[in-house]
Amino acid sequence: MSLTMLALLLGSAAAPVQEADPKAAAKEKIVCVDQGETGSRLNKKRVCQTVSQWEQQRKDARDMLDRAHRSQTNAGD
């Protein structure tokens, strides 16, 4: 009887743990991109980041452009 219980416990412990939020798991996936260096046709640098890091980088760049645009349009006043 105790061997059966032990086998059941070991069998259930070996089951893979599933993520509570599949979207959060997808954001932790690593994506690599080859980026060309400015002024060179041949030199490329491989950059690897998680999906959430790429999204944050895009958001930061968009915010910076928005601020630059606002300051440029306000400078003419």
N, C-alpha and C positions, 0 to 999 in steps of 0.2 A: 504494500500500500504506500509506504513512504517513498519507494522508488518511482512510483507512478506520479506522485505529487512533485517530486524533484524534477522529473522529466517535463511535466507541464510547466513548472516555474522556469526552467531553463529554456524551454521552447518559446514561452511568451517573452522572456527577456531578450531573446535573439531577434525579435521582430524589429524592423527599422522604425525609428521615430520619425513621424511625419511633421513637417512644419505646420504651425498653427496658421500662418499667413503665407500662401504661395507667392503673393506679390512681393513680400519682403525677401523671400528666398531668391526671386528673380532679380531683385535689385542688387544682390550680393554677387551675382555672376560677374566674372571678370571678362572684360572685352579689351582686346589689343588692337591698336591702330598704328599703321606706319605713317608717320608725319614727315613730310619733306622739310629740309632746312631752308630758310630764306636765303636766296642767292646761290643755291646749288641745285643742279638737276639730279645729281647722283646720291648725295648724302641723305639718308633717311634715318629717322630715329623711331624705334618701336616704343610706344607708350601703352602701358596696361593699367587700367583702373576698373573699379566696379561700376556697374550701371548707375548707381546713385551718385558716384563721384563725377561721371560724365555729365549727368543731368545738372548737378550743382555748378560745374564749370560752365555749361551753356547758360544757366541762369545768371551767373556772375557776369559773363561777357555781355549778355543782353542788358542787364542793369547798368553796366558801365557805359554802353552805347546810349542808353536812354538818358543818363545823367549828362553825357557829353552833348547830346542833342538839345536838351533843355537849357544847358548853360550857354550854348551857342545862340539859341533863339532869344534868350533873355539878355544877351550882351548887346543886342542892337537897340534895346529900349532906351 
